[in-house]
Amino acid sequence: MSMEMNDRGPHDIPGIGPVVGSEFAEVSVNIDSQGNSQRLRLEDLRTGRVRYLDALEIETIIWLDEGHLTTLLDPSSDRWRDRS
């Protein structure tokens, strides 16, 4: 995944910020400074769902082995389940 949507360079939408996109998802990525320390603000542009990640959470993702990361990326494990 990268921030390049085409040959013109990074995709930066005014009012939304930088967007990381692929054929499966588009997510805006910004730094939030409203809390006690800076954190990453991620917004799923399809659903509007927002998640904030602090440095420890980001580092944890970096250190996940491929098996754990693959499980997290499987949309059928959580995202597509009926919540009723």
mmCIF file of the N, C-alpha and C atoms, coordinates in Angstrom:
data_MODEL
# 
_entry.id   MODEL 
# 
loop_
_atom_site.group_PDB 
_atom_site.id 
_atom_site.type_symbol 
_atom_site.label_atom_id 
_atom_site.label_alt_id 
_atom_site.label_comp_id 
_atom_site.label_asym_id 
_atom_site.label_entity_id 
_atom_site.label_seq_id 
_atom_site.pdbx_PDB_ins_code 
_atom_site.Cartn_x 
_atom_site.Cartn_y 
_atom_site.Cartn_z 
_atom_site.occupancy 
_atom_site.B_iso_or_equiv 
_atom_site.pdbx_formal_charge 
_atom_site.auth_seq_id 
_atom_site.auth_comp_id 
_atom_site.auth_asym_id 
_atom_site.auth_atom_id 
_atom_site.pdbx_PDB_model_num 
ATOM 1   N N  . MET A 1 1  ? 0.835   -1.170  0.000   1.00 0.00 ? 1  MET A N  1 
ATOM 2   C CA . MET A 1 1  ? 0.000   0.000   0.000   1.00 0.00 ? 1  MET A CA 1 
ATOM 3   C C  . MET A 1 1  ? 0.882   1.235   0.000   1.00 0.00 ? 1  MET A C  1 
ATOM 4   N N  . SER A 1 2  ? 0.456   2.239   -0.690  1.00 0.00 ? 2  SER A N  1 
ATOM 5   C CA . SER A 1 2  ? 1.204   3.494   -0.702  1.00 0.00 ? 2  SER A CA 1 
ATOM 6   C C  . SER A 1 2  ? 0.223   4.646   -0.794  1.00 0.00 ? 2  SER A C  1 
ATOM 7   N N  . MET A 1 3  ? 0.766   5.854   -0.772  1.00 0.00 ? 3  MET A N  1 
ATOM 8   C CA . MET A 1 3  ? -0.090  7.026   -0.866  1.00 0.00 ? 3  MET A CA 1 
ATOM 9   C C  . MET A 1 3  ? -0.228  7.517   -2.295  1.00 0.00 ? 3  MET A C  1 
ATOM 10  N N  . GLU A 1 4  ? 0.344   6.811   -3.246  1.00 0.00 ? 4  GLU A N  1 
ATOM 11  C CA . GLU A 1 4  ? 0.247   7.244   -4.627  1.00 0.00 ? 4  GLU A CA 1 
ATOM 12  C C  . GLU A 1 4  ? -0.978  6.618   -5.286  1.00 0.00 ? 4  GLU A C  1 
ATOM 13  N N  . MET A 1 5  ? -1.854  7.488   -5.764  1.00 0.00 ? 5  MET A N  1 
ATOM 14  C CA . MET A 1 5  ? -3.069  7.023   -6.424  1.00 0.00 ? 5  MET A CA 1 
ATOM 15  C C  . MET A 1 5  ? -2.864  6.933   -7.925  1.00 0.00 ? 5  MET A C  1 
ATOM 16  N N  . ASN A 1 6  ? -1.897  7.677   -8.437  1.00 0.00 ? 6  ASN A N  1 
ATOM 17  C CA . ASN A 1 6  ? -1.602  7.679   -9.867  1.00 0.00 ? 6  ASN A CA 1 
ATOM 18  C C  . ASN A 1 6  ? -0.226  8.308   -10.062 1.00 0.00 ? 6  ASN A C  1 
ATOM 19  N N  . ASP A 1 7  ? 0.125   8.623   -11.281 1.00 0.00 ? 7  ASP A N  1 
ATOM 20  C CA . ASP A 1 7  ? 1.446   9.189   -11.559 1.00 0.00 ? 7  ASP A CA 1 
ATOM 21  C C  . ASP A 1 7  ? 1.605   10.629  -11.077 1.00 0.00 ? 7  ASP A C  1 
ATOM 22  N N  . ARG A 1 8  ? 0.551   11.258  -10.623 1.00 0.00 ? 8  ARG A N  1 
ATOM 23  C CA . ARG A 1 8  ? 0.635   12.655  -10.188 1.00 0.00 ? 8  ARG A CA 1 
ATOM 24  C C  . ARG A 1 8  ? 1.156   12.783  -8.767  1.00 0.00 ? 8  ARG A C  1 
ATOM 25  N N  . GLY A 1 9  ? 1.378   11.693  -8.070  1.00 0.00 ? 9  GLY A N  1 
ATOM 26  C CA . GLY A 1 9  ? 1.916   11.766  -6.718  1.00 0.00 ? 9  GLY A CA 1 
ATOM 27  C C  . GLY A 1 9  ? 0.864   11.487  -5.669  1.00 0.00 ? 9  GLY A C  1 
ATOM 28  N N  . PRO A 1 10 ? 1.150   11.840  -4.414  1.00 0.00 ? 10 PRO A N  1 
ATOM 29  C CA . PRO A 1 10 ? 0.236   11.548  -3.313  1.00 0.00 ? 10 PRO A CA 1 
ATOM 30  C C  . PRO A 1 10 ? -1.135  12.179  -3.523  1.00 0.00 ? 10 PRO A C  1 
ATOM 31  N N  . HIS A 1 11 ? -2.134  11.493  -3.038  1.00 0.00 ? 11 HIS A N  1 
ATOM 32  C CA . HIS A 1 11 ? -3.516  11.926  -3.133  1.00 0.00 ? 11 HIS A CA 1 
ATOM 33  C C  . HIS A 1 11 ? -3.858  12.669  -1.846  1.00 0.00 ? 11 HIS A C  1 
ATOM 34  N N  . ASP A 1 12 ? -4.013  13.971  -1.910  1.00 0.00 ? 12 ASP A N  1 
ATOM 35  C CA . ASP A 1 12 ? -4.292  14.791  -0.740  1.00 0.00 ? 12 ASP A CA 1 
ATOM 36  C C  . ASP A 1 12 ? -5.558  15.585  -1.027  1.00 0.00 ? 12 ASP A C  1 
ATOM 37  N N  . ILE A 1 13 ? -6.636  15.267  -0.300  1.00 0.00 ? 13 ILE A N  1 
ATOM 38  C CA . ILE A 1 13 ? -7.928  15.902  -0.525  1.00 0.00 ? 13 ILE A CA 1 
ATOM 39  C C  . ILE A 1 13 ? -8.097  17.046  0.469   1.00 0.00 ? 13 ILE A C  1 
ATOM 40  N N  . PRO A 1 14 ? -8.342  18.278  -0.012  1.00 0.00 ? 14 PRO A N  1 
ATOM 41  C CA . PRO A 1 14 ? -8.538  19.405  0.905   1.00 0.00 ? 14 PRO A CA 1 
ATOM 42  C C  . PRO A 1 14 ? -9.658  19.105  1.911   1.00 0.00 ? 14 PRO A C  1 
ATOM 43  N N  . GLY A 1 15 ? -9.393  19.368  3.186   1.00 0.00 ? 15 GLY A N  1 
ATOM 44  C CA . GLY A 1 15 ? -10.374 19.115  4.232   1.00 0.00 ? 15 GLY A CA 1 
ATOM 45  C C  . GLY A 1 15 ? -10.358 17.698  4.759   1.00 0.00 ? 15 GLY A C  1 
ATOM 46  N N  . ILE A 1 16 ? -9.716  16.792  4.040   1.00 0.00 ? 16 ILE A N  1 
ATOM 47  C CA . ILE A 1 16 ? -9.630  15.395  4.473   1.00 0.00 ? 16 ILE A CA 1 
ATOM 48  C C  . ILE A 1 16 ? -8.187  15.029  4.780   1.00 0.00 ? 16 ILE A C  1 
ATOM 49  N N  . GLY A 1 17 ? -7.265  15.486  3.946   1.00 0.00 ? 17 GLY A N  1 
ATOM 50  C CA . GLY A 1 17 ? -5.853  15.206  4.156   1.00 0.00 ? 17 GLY A CA 1 
ATOM 51  C C  . GLY A 1 17 ? -5.345  14.107  3.259   1.00 0.00 ? 17 GLY A C  1 
ATOM 52  N N  . PRO A 1 18 ? -4.166  13.580  3.580   1.00 0.00 ? 18 PRO A N  1 
ATOM 53  C CA . PRO A 1 18 ? -3.585  12.515  2.770   1.00 0.00 ? 18 PRO A CA 1 
ATOM 54  C C  . PRO A 1 18 ? -4.462  11.264  2.803   1.00 0.00 ? 18 PRO A C  1 
ATOM 55  N N  . VAL A 1 19 ? -4.539  10.597  1.668   1.00 0.00 ? 19 VAL A N  1 
ATOM 56  C CA . VAL A 1 19 ? -5.350  9.384   1.564   1.00 0.00 ? 19 VAL A CA 1 
ATOM 57  C C  . VAL A 1 19 ? -4.476  8.234   1.114   1.00 0.00 ? 19 VAL A C  1 
ATOM 58  N N  . VAL A 1 20 ? -4.539  7.136   1.866   1.00 0.00 ? 20 VAL A N  1 
ATOM 59  C CA . VAL A 1 20 ? -3.890  5.886   1.476   1.00 0.00 ? 20 VAL A CA 1 
ATOM 60  C C  . VAL A 1 20 ? -4.991  5.043   0.862   1.00 0.00 ? 20 VAL A C  1 
ATOM 61  N N  . GLY A 1 21 ? -4.784  4.646   -0.385  1.00 0.00 ? 21 GLY A N  1 
ATOM 62  C CA . GLY A 1 21 ? -5.842  3.916   -1.065  1.00 0.00 ? 21 GLY A CA 1 
ATOM 63  C C  . GLY A 1 21 ? -5.347  2.723   -1.843  1.00 0.00 ? 21 GLY A C  1 
ATOM 64  N N  . SER A 1 22 ? -6.247  1.796   -2.044  1.00 0.00 ? 22 SER A N  1 
ATOM 65  C CA . SER A 1 22 ? -6.013  0.637   -2.891  1.00 0.00 ? 22 SER A CA 1 
ATOM 66  C C  . SER A 1 22 ? -7.347  0.297   -3.535  1.00 0.00 ? 22 SER A C  1 
ATOM 67  N N  . GLU A 1 23 ? -7.377  -0.812  -4.261  1.00 0.00 ? 23 GLU A N  1 
ATOM 68  C CA . GLU A 1 23 ? -8.651  -1.216  -4.860  1.00 0.00 ? 23 GLU A CA 1 
ATOM 69  C C  . GLU A 1 23 ? -9.646  -1.710  -3.805  1.00 0.00 ? 23 GLU A C  1 
ATOM 70  N N  . PHE A 1 24 ? -9.178  -1.923  -2.557  1.00 0.00 ? 24 PHE A N  1 
ATOM 71  C CA . PHE A 1 24 ? -10.034 -2.456  -1.510  1.00 0.00 ? 24 PHE A CA 1 
ATOM 72  C C  . PHE A 1 24 ? -10.480 -1.424  -0.478  1.00 0.00 ? 24 PHE A C  1 
ATOM 73  N N  . ALA A 1 25 ? -9.746  -0.322  -0.327  1.00 0.00 ? 25 ALA A N  1 
ATOM 74  C CA . ALA A 1 25 ? -10.068 0.639   0.732   1.00 0.00 ? 25 ALA A CA 1 
ATOM 75  C C  . ALA A 1 25 ? -9.427  1.992   0.438   1.00 0.00 ? 25 ALA A C  1 
ATOM 76  N N  . GLU A 1 26 ? -10.020 3.031   1.025   1.00 0.00 ? 26 GLU A N  1 
ATOM 77  C CA . GLU A 1 26 ? -9.440  4.371   1.026   1.00 0.00 ? 26 GLU A CA 1 
ATOM 78  C C  . GLU A 1 26 ? -9.553  4.913   2.442   1.00 0.00 ? 26 GLU A C  1 
ATOM 79  N N  . VAL A 1 27 ? -8.392  5.312   2.981   1.00 0.00 ? 27 VAL A N  1 
ATOM 80  C CA . VAL A 1 27 ? -8.331  5.761   4.362   1.00 0.00 ? 27 VAL A CA 1 
ATOM 81  C C  . VAL A 1 27 ? -7.580  7.086   4.420   1.00 0.00 ? 27 VAL A C  1 
ATOM 82  N N  . SER A 1 28 ? -8.179  8.075   5.107   1.00 0.00 ? 28 SER A N  1 
ATOM 83  C CA . SER A 1 28 ? -7.445  9.323   5.322   1.00 0.00 ? 28 SER A CA 1 
ATOM 84  C C  . SER A 1 28 ? -6.559  9.143   6.548   1.00 0.00 ? 28 SER A C  1 
ATOM 85  N N  . VAL A 1 29 ? -5.374  9.744   6.490   1.00 0.00 ? 29 VAL A N  1 
ATOM 86  C CA . VAL A 1 29 ? -4.373  9.593   7.542   1.00 0.00 ? 29 VAL A CA 1 
ATOM 87  C C  . VAL A 1 29 ? -3.952  10.987  7.998   1.00 0.00 ? 29 VAL A C  1 
ATOM 88  N N  . ASN A 1 30 ? -4.150  11.265  9.276   1.00 0.00 ? 30 ASN A N  1 
ATOM 89  C CA . ASN A 1 30 ? -3.778  12.569  9.830   1.00 0.00 ? 30 ASN A CA 1 
ATOM 90  C C  . ASN A 1 30 ? -3.187  12.386  11.215  1.00 0.00 ? 30 ASN A C  1 
ATOM 91  N N  . ILE A 1 31 ? -2.486  13.385  11.687  1.00 0.00 ? 31 ILE A N  1 
ATOM 92  C CA . ILE A 1 31 ? -1.959  13.410  13.055  1.00 0.00 ? 31 ILE A CA 1 
ATOM 93  C C  . ILE A 1 31 ? -2.920  14.223  13.909  1.00 0.00 ? 31 ILE A C  1 
ATOM 94  N N  . ASP A 1 32 ? -3.369  13.633  15.018  1.00 0.00 ? 32 ASP A N  1 
ATOM 95  C CA . ASP A 1 32 ? -4.276  14.298  15.949  1.00 0.00 ? 32 ASP A CA 1 
ATOM 96  C C  . ASP A 1 32 ? -3.477  14.720  17.182  1.00 0.00 ? 32 ASP A C  1 
ATOM 97  N N  . SER A 1 33 ? -3.609  15.979  17.572  1.00 0.00 ? 33 SER A N  1 
ATOM 98  C CA . SER A 1 33 ? -2.892  16.493  18.735  1.00 0.00 ? 33 SER A CA 1 
ATOM 99  C C  . SER A 1 33 ? -3.845  16.904  19.859  1.00 0.00 ? 33 SER A C  1 
ATOM 100 N N  . GLN A 1 34 ? -5.079  16.469  19.826  1.00 0.00 ? 34 GLN A N  1 
ATOM 101 C CA . GLN A 1 34 ? -6.078  16.885  20.807  1.00 0.00 ? 34 GLN A CA 1 
ATOM 102 C C  . GLN A 1 34 ? -5.916  16.204  22.161  1.00 0.00 ? 34 GLN A C  1 
ATOM 103 N N  . GLY A 1 35 ? -5.333  15.005  22.202  1.00 0.00 ? 35 GLY A N  1 
ATOM 104 C CA . GLY A 1 35 ? -5.194  14.258  23.456  1.00 0.00 ? 35 GLY A CA 1 
ATOM 105 C C  . GLY A 1 35 ? -3.936  14.638  24.215  1.00 0.00 ? 35 GLY A C  1 
ATOM 106 N N  . ASN A 1 36 ? -3.499  13.729  25.085  1.00 0.00 ? 36 ASN A N  1 
ATOM 107 C CA . ASN A 1 36 ? -2.296  13.961  25.889  1.00 0.00 ? 36 ASN A CA 1 
ATOM 108 C C  . ASN A 1 36 ? -1.027  13.921  25.055  1.00 0.00 ? 36 ASN A C  1 
ATOM 109 N N  . SER A 1 37 ? -1.048  13.164  23.980  1.00 0.00 ? 37 SER A N  1 
ATOM 110 C CA . SER A 1 37 ? 0.100   13.102  23.081  1.00 0.00 ? 37 SER A CA 1 
ATOM 111 C C  . SER A 1 37 ? -0.416  12.916  21.659  1.00 0.00 ? 37 SER A C  1 
ATOM 112 N N  . GLN A 1 38 ? 0.457   13.117  20.701  1.00 0.00 ? 38 GLN A N  1 
ATOM 113 C CA . GLN A 1 38 ? 0.037   12.959  19.309  1.00 0.00 ? 38 GLN A CA 1 
ATOM 114 C C  . GLN A 1 38 ? -0.341  11.507  19.039  1.00 0.00 ? 38 GLN A C  1 
ATOM 115 N N  . ARG A 1 39 ? -1.310  11.335  18.147  1.00 0.00 ? 39 ARG A N  1 
ATOM 116 C CA . ARG A 1 39 ? -1.733  10.001  17.738  1.00 0.00 ? 39 ARG A CA 1 
ATOM 117 C C  . ARG A 1 39 ? -2.170  10.064  16.291  1.00 0.00 ? 39 ARG A C  1 
ATOM 118 N N  . LEU A 1 40 ? -2.216  8.927   15.680  1.00 0.00 ? 40 LEU A N  1 
ATOM 119 C CA . LEU A 1 40 ? -2.626  8.823   14.294  1.00 0.00 ? 40 LEU A CA 1 
ATOM 120 C C  . LEU A 1 40 ? -4.151  8.767   14.242  1.00 0.00 ? 40 LEU A C  1 
ATOM 121 N N  . ARG A 1 41 ? -4.748  9.575   13.368  1.00 0.00 ? 41 ARG A N  1 
ATOM 122 C CA . ARG A 1 41 ? -6.195  9.544   13.155  1.00 0.00 ? 41 ARG A CA 1 
ATOM 123 C C  . ARG A 1 41 ? -6.432  8.912   11.788  1.00 0.00 ? 41 ARG A C  1 
ATOM 124 N N  . LEU A 1 42 ? -7.096  7.775   11.786  1.00 0.00 ? 42 LEU A N  1 
ATOM 125 C CA . LEU A 1 42 ? -7.397  7.042   10.563  1.00 0.00 ? 42 LEU A CA 1 
ATOM 126 C C  . LEU A 1 42 ? -8.902  7.044   10.344  1.00 0.00 ? 42 LEU A C  1 
ATOM 127 N N  . GLU A 1 43 ? -9.339  7.397   9.129   1.00 0.00 ? 43 GLU A N  1 
ATOM 128 C CA . GLU A 1 43 ? -10.773 7.411   8.824   1.00 0.00 ? 43 GLU A CA 1 
ATOM 129 C C  . GLU A 1 43 ? -11.032 6.604   7.561   1.00 0.00 ? 43 GLU A C  1 
ATOM 130 N N  . ASP A 1 44 ? -11.911 5.613   7.702   1.00 0.00 ? 44 ASP A N  1 
ATOM 131 C CA . ASP A 1 44 ? -12.360 4.828   6.550   1.00 0.00 ? 44 ASP A CA 1 
ATOM 132 C C  . ASP A 1 44 ? -13.288 5.732   5.747   1.00 0.00 ? 44 ASP A C  1 
ATOM 133 N N  . LEU A 1 45 ? -12.887 6.119   4.559   1.00 0.00 ? 45 LEU A N  1 
ATOM 134 C CA . LEU A 1 45 ? -13.678 7.079   3.775   1.00 0.00 ? 45 LEU A CA 1 
ATOM 135 C C  . LEU A 1 45 ? -14.961 6.465   3.225   1.00 0.00 ? 45 LEU A C  1 
ATOM 136 N N  . ARG A 1 46 ? -15.052 5.153   3.184   1.00 0.00 ? 46 ARG A N  1 
ATOM 137 C CA . ARG A 1 46 ? -16.279 4.505   2.714   1.00 0.00 ? 46 ARG A CA 1 
ATOM 138 C C  . ARG A 1 46 ? -17.368 4.549   3.790   1.00 0.00 ? 46 ARG A C  1 
ATOM 139 N N  . THR A 1 47 ? -16.996 4.281   5.054   1.00 0.00 ? 47 THR A N  1 
ATOM 140 C CA . THR A 1 47 ? -17.991 4.194   6.124   1.00 0.00 ? 47 THR A CA 1 
ATOM 141 C C  . THR A 1 47 ? -17.990 5.391   7.064   1.00 0.00 ? 47 THR A C  1 
ATOM 142 N N  . GLY A 1 48 ? -16.892 6.161   7.088   1.00 0.00 ? 48 GLY A N  1 
ATOM 143 C CA . GLY A 1 48 ? -16.773 7.269   8.025   1.00 0.00 ? 48 GLY A CA 1 
ATOM 144 C C  . GLY A 1 48 ? -16.273 6.848   9.396   1.00 0.00 ? 48 GLY A C  1 
ATOM 145 N N  . ARG A 1 49 ? -16.008 5.564   9.584   1.00 0.00 ? 49 ARG A N  1 
ATOM 146 C CA . ARG A 1 49 ? -15.516 5.081   10.880  1.00 0.00 ? 49 ARG A CA 1 
ATOM 147 C C  . ARG A 1 49 ? -14.116 5.635   11.132  1.00 0.00 ? 49 ARG A C  1 
ATOM 148 N N  . VAL A 1 50 ? -13.859 6.090   12.364  1.00 0.00 ? 50 VAL A N  1 
ATOM 149 C CA . VAL A 1 50 ? -12.579 6.702   12.739  1.00 0.00 ? 50 VAL A CA 1 
ATOM 150 C C  . VAL A 1 50 ? -11.930 5.873   13.841  1.00 0.00 ? 50 VAL A C  1 
ATOM 151 N N  . ARG A 1 51 ? -10.621 5.717   13.729  1.00 0.00 ? 51 ARG A N  1 
ATOM 152 C CA . ARG A 1 51 ? -9.840  5.026   14.760  1.00 0.00 ? 51 ARG A CA 1 
ATOM 153 C C  . ARG A 1 51 ? -8.612  5.877   15.054  1.00 0.00 ? 51 ARG A C  1 
ATOM 154 N N  . TYR A 1 52 ? -8.281  6.003   16.335  1.00 0.00 ? 52 TYR A N  1 
ATOM 155 C CA . TYR A 1 52 ? -7.077  6.714   16.762  1.00 0.00 ? 52 TYR A CA 1 
ATOM 156 C C  . TYR A 1 52 ? -6.068  5.691   17.270  1.00 0.00 ? 52 TYR A C  1 
ATOM 157 N N  . LEU A 1 53 ? -4.823  5.803   16.827  1.00 0.00 ? 53 LEU A N  1 
ATOM 158 C CA . LEU A 1 53 ? -3.772  4.897   17.273  1.00 0.00 ? 53 LEU A CA 1 
ATOM 159 C C  . LEU A 1 53 ? -2.625  5.707   17.884  1.00 0.00 ? 53 LEU A C  1 
ATOM 160 N N  . ASP A 1 54 ? -2.231  5.329   19.106  1.00 0.00 ? 54 ASP A N  1 
ATOM 161 C CA . ASP A 1 54 ? -1.077  5.991   19.704  1.00 0.00 ? 54 ASP A CA 1 
ATOM 162 C C  . ASP A 1 54 ? 0.193   5.247   19.297  1.00 0.00 ? 54 ASP A C  1 
ATOM 163 N N  . ALA A 1 55 ? 1.335   5.751   19.740  1.00 0.00 ? 55 ALA A N  1 
ATOM 164 C CA . ALA A 1 55 ? 2.624   5.188   19.316  1.00 0.00 ? 55 ALA A CA 1 
ATOM 165 C C  . ALA A 1 55 ? 2.758   3.710   19.695  1.00 0.00 ? 55 ALA A C  1 
ATOM 166 N N  . LEU A 1 56 ? 2.290   3.326   20.874  1.00 0.00 ? 56 LEU A N  1 
ATOM 167 C CA . LEU A 1 56 ? 2.393   1.929   21.301  1.00 0.00 ? 56 LEU A CA 1 
ATOM 168 C C  . LEU A 1 56 ? 1.549   1.017   20.410  1.00 0.00 ? 56 LEU A C  1 
ATOM 169 N N  . GLU A 1 57 ? 0.351   1.465   20.069  1.00 0.00 ? 57 GLU A N  1 
ATOM 170 C CA . GLU A 1 57 ? -0.509  0.662   19.191  1.00 0.00 ? 57 GLU A CA 1 
ATOM 171 C C  . GLU A 1 57 ? 0.095   0.514   17.797  1.00 0.00 ? 57 GLU A C  1 
ATOM 172 N N  . ILE A 1 58 ? 0.684   1.584   17.289  1.00 0.00 ? 58 ILE A N  1 
ATOM 173 C CA . ILE A 1 58 ? 1.328   1.515   15.969  1.00 0.00 ? 58 ILE A CA 1 
ATOM 174 C C  . ILE A 1 58 ? 2.530   0.577   16.022  1.00 0.00 ? 58 ILE A C  1 
ATOM 175 N N  . GLU A 1 59 ? 3.338   0.689   17.069  1.00 0.00 ? 59 GLU A N  1 
ATOM 176 C CA . GLU A 1 59 ? 4.490   -0.197  17.197  1.00 0.00 ? 59 GLU A CA 1 
ATOM 177 C C  . GLU A 1 59 ? 4.061   -1.656  17.298  1.00 0.00 ? 59 GLU A C  1 
ATOM 178 N N  . THR A 1 60 ? 2.970   -1.914  17.991  1.00 0.00 ? 60 THR A N  1 
ATOM 179 C CA . THR A 1 60 ? 2.456   -3.278  18.107  1.00 0.00 ? 60 THR A CA 1 
ATOM 180 C C  . THR A 1 60 ? 2.097   -3.846  16.742  1.00 0.00 ? 60 THR A C  1 
ATOM 181 N N  . ILE A 1 61 ? 1.470   -3.043  15.896  1.00 0.00 ? 61 ILE A N  1 
ATOM 182 C CA . ILE A 1 61 ? 1.131   -3.482  14.539  1.00 0.00 ? 61 ILE A CA 1 
ATOM 183 C C  . ILE A 1 61 ? 2.406   -3.789  13.751  1.00 0.00 ? 61 ILE A C  1 
ATOM 184 N N  . ILE A 1 62 ? 3.410   -2.939  13.907  1.00 0.00 ? 62 ILE A N  1 
ATOM 185 C CA . ILE A 1 62 ? 4.673   -3.144  13.200  1.00 0.00 ? 62 ILE A CA 1 
ATOM 186 C C  . ILE A 1 62 ? 5.312   -4.476  13.594  1.00 0.00 ? 62 ILE A C  1 
ATOM 187 N N  . TRP A 1 63 ? 5.229   -4.844  14.861  1.00 0.00 ? 63 TRP A N  1 
ATOM 188 C CA . TRP A 1 63 ? 5.888   -6.052  15.348  1.00 0.00 ? 63 TRP A CA 1 
ATOM 189 C C  . TRP A 1 63 ? 5.044   -7.317  15.202  1.00 0.00 ? 63 TRP A C  1 
ATOM 190 N N  . LEU A 1 64 ? 3.793   -7.208  14.746  1.00 0.00 ? 64 LEU A N  1 
ATOM 191 C CA . LEU A 1 64 ? 2.974   -8.413  14.549  1.00 0.00 ? 64 LEU A CA 1 
ATOM 192 C C  . LEU A 1 64 ? 3.624   -9.324  13.516  1.00 0.00 ? 64 LEU A C  1 
ATOM 193 N N  . ASP A 1 65 ? 3.601   -10.639 13.786  1.00 0.00 ? 65 ASP A N  1 
ATOM 194 C CA . ASP A 1 65 ? 4.099   -11.535 12.745  1.00 0.00 ? 65 ASP A CA 1 
ATOM 195 C C  . ASP A 1 65 ? 3.031   -11.657 11.655  1.00 0.00 ? 65 ASP A C  1 
ATOM 196 N N  . GLU A 1 66 ? 3.432   -12.140 10.506  1.00 0.00 ? 66 GLU A N  1 
ATOM 197 C CA . GLU A 1 66 ? 2.551   -12.171 9.333   1.00 0.00 ? 66 GLU A CA 1 
ATOM 198 C C  . GLU A 1 66 ? 1.246   -12.932 9.597   1.00 0.00 ? 66 GLU A C  1 
ATOM 199 N N  . GLY A 1 67 ? 1.308   -13.998 10.376  1.00 0.00 ? 67 GLY A N  1 
ATOM 200 C CA . GLY A 1 67 ? 0.101   -14.776 10.668  1.00 0.00 ? 67 GLY A CA 1 
ATOM 201 C C  . GLY A 1 67 ? -0.950  -13.965 11.410  1.00 0.00 ? 67 GLY A C  1 
ATOM 202 N N  . HIS A 1 68 ? -0.524  -13.218 12.419  1.00 0.00 ? 68 HIS A N  1 
ATOM 203 C CA . HIS A 1 68 ? -1.460  -12.380 13.166  1.00 0.00 ? 68 HIS A CA 1 
ATOM 204 C C  . HIS A 1 68 ? -2.012  -11.254 12.297  1.00 0.00 ? 68 HIS A C  1 
ATOM 205 N N  . LEU A 1 69 ? -1.147  -10.659 11.494  1.00 0.00 ? 69 LEU A N  1 
ATOM 206 C CA . LEU A 1 69 ? -1.583  -9.572  10.625  1.00 0.00 ? 69 LEU A CA 1 
ATOM 207 C C  . LEU A 1 69 ? -2.585  -10.083 9.593   1.00 0.00 ? 69 LEU A C  1 
ATOM 208 N N  . THR A 1 70 ? -2.341  -11.257 9.030   1.00 0.00 ? 70 THR A N  1 
ATOM 209 C CA . THR A 1 70 ? -3.260  -11.850 8.059   1.00 0.00 ? 70 THR A CA 1 
ATOM 210 C C  . THR A 1 70 ? -4.634  -12.079 8.686   1.00 0.00 ? 70 THR A C  1 
ATOM 211 N N  . THR A 1 71 ? -4.658  -12.558 9.916   1.00 0.00 ? 71 THR A N  1 
ATOM 212 C CA . THR A 1 71 ? -5.928  -12.762 10.623  1.00 0.00 ? 71 THR A CA 1 
ATOM 213 C C  . THR A 1 71 ? -6.677  -11.443 10.800  1.00 0.00 ? 71 THR A C  1 
ATOM 214 N N  . LEU A 1 72 ? -5.951  -10.374 11.170  1.00 0.00 ? 72 LEU A N  1 
ATOM 215 C CA . LEU A 1 72 ? -6.577  -9.062  11.333  1.00 0.00 ? 72 LEU A CA 1 
ATOM 216 C C  . LEU A 1 72 ? -7.137  -8.517  10.023  1.00 0.00 ? 72 LEU A C  1 
ATOM 217 N N  . LEU A 1 73 ? -6.476  -8.832  8.913   1.00 0.00 ? 73 LEU A N  1 
ATOM 218 C CA . LEU A 1 73 ? -6.884  -8.296  7.617   1.00 0.00 ? 73 LEU A CA 1 
ATOM 219 C C  . LEU A 1 73 ? -8.044  -9.055  6.983   1.00 0.00 ? 73 LEU A C  1 
ATOM 220 N N  . ASP A 1 74 ? -8.433  -10.188 7.543   1.00 0.00 ? 74 ASP A N  1 
ATOM 221 C CA . ASP A 1 74 ? -9.526  -10.989 6.990   1.00 0.00 ? 74 ASP A CA 1 
ATOM 222 C C  . ASP A 1 74 ? -10.863 -10.336 7.337   1.00 0.00 ? 74 ASP A C  1 
ATOM 223 N N  . PRO A 1 75 ? -11.563 -9.722  6.357   1.00 0.00 ? 75 PRO A N  1 
ATOM 224 C CA . PRO A 1 75 ? -12.810 -9.026  6.666   1.00 0.00 ? 75 PRO A CA 1 
ATOM 225 C C  . PRO A 1 75 ? -13.908 -9.951  7.179   1.00 0.00 ? 75 PRO A C  1 
ATOM 226 N N  . SER A 1 76 ? -13.851 -11.234 6.859   1.00 0.00 ? 76 SER A N  1 
ATOM 227 C CA . SER A 1 76 ? -14.894 -12.156 7.321   1.00 0.00 ? 76 SER A CA 1 
ATOM 228 C C  . SER A 1 76 ? -14.762 -12.461 8.807   1.00 0.00 ? 76 SER A C  1 
ATOM 229 N N  . SER A 1 77 ? -13.601 -12.162 9.421   1.00 0.00 ? 77 SER A N  1 
ATOM 230 C CA . SER A 1 77 ? -13.419 -12.455 10.834  1.00 0.00 ? 77 SER A CA 1 
ATOM 231 C C  . SER A 1 77 ? -14.155 -11.470 11.738  1.00 0.00 ? 77 SER A C  1 
ATOM 232 N N  . ASP A 1 78 ? -14.462 -10.287 11.237  1.00 0.00 ? 78 ASP A N  1 
ATOM 233 C CA . ASP A 1 78 ? -15.149 -9.298  12.075  1.00 0.00 ? 78 ASP A CA 1 
ATOM 234 C C  . ASP A 1 78 ? -16.023 -8.346  11.276  1.00 0.00 ? 78 ASP A C  1 
ATOM 235 N N  . ARG A 1 79 ? -15.502 -7.768  10.235  1.00 0.00 ? 79 ARG A N  1 
ATOM 236 C CA . ARG A 1 79 ? -16.177 -6.675  9.533   1.00 0.00 ? 79 ARG A CA 1 
ATOM 237 C C  . ARG A 1 79 ? -17.488 -7.086  8.885   1.00 0.00 ? 79 ARG A C  1 
ATOM 238 N N  . TRP A 1 80 ? -17.560 -8.309  8.370   1.00 0.00 ? 80 TRP A N  1 
ATOM 239 C CA . TRP A 1 80 ? -18.751 -8.708  7.632   1.00 0.00 ? 80 TRP A CA 1 
ATOM 240 C C  . TRP A 1 80 ? -19.741 -9.508  8.476   1.00 0.00 ? 80 TRP A C  1 
ATOM 241 N N  . ARG A 1 81 ? -19.508 -9.626  9.761   1.00 0.00 ? 81 ARG A N  1 
ATOM 242 C CA . ARG A 1 81 ? -20.422 -10.386 10.620  1.00 0.00 ? 81 ARG A CA 1 
ATOM 243 C C  . ARG A 1 81 ? -21.689 -9.597  10.880  1.00 0.00 ? 81 ARG A C  1 
ATOM 244 N N  . ASP A 1 82 ? -22.797 -10.328 11.010  1.00 0.00 ? 82 ASP A N  1 
ATOM 245 C CA . ASP A 1 82 ? -24.082 -9.698  11.330  1.00 0.00 ? 82 ASP A CA 1 
ATOM 246 C C  . ASP A 1 82 ? -24.047 -9.233  12.776  1.00 0.00 ? 82 ASP A C  1 
ATOM 247 N N  . ARG A 1 83 ? -24.289 -7.967  13.023  1.00 0.00 ? 83 ARG A N  1 
ATOM 248 C CA . ARG A 1 83 ? -24.207 -7.388  14.369  1.00 0.00 ? 83 ARG A CA 1 
ATOM 249 C C  . ARG A 1 83 ? -25.569 -7.260  15.045  1.00 0.00 ? 83 ARG A C  1 
ATOM 250 N N  . SER A 1 84 ? -26.586 -7.918  14.532  1.00 0.00 ? 84 SER A N  1 
ATOM 251 C CA . SER A 1 84 ? -27.919 -7.742  15.124  1.00 0.00 ? 84 SER A CA 1 
ATOM 252 C C  . SER A 1 84 ? -28.175 -8.621  16.313  1.00 0.00 ? 84 SER A C  1 
# 
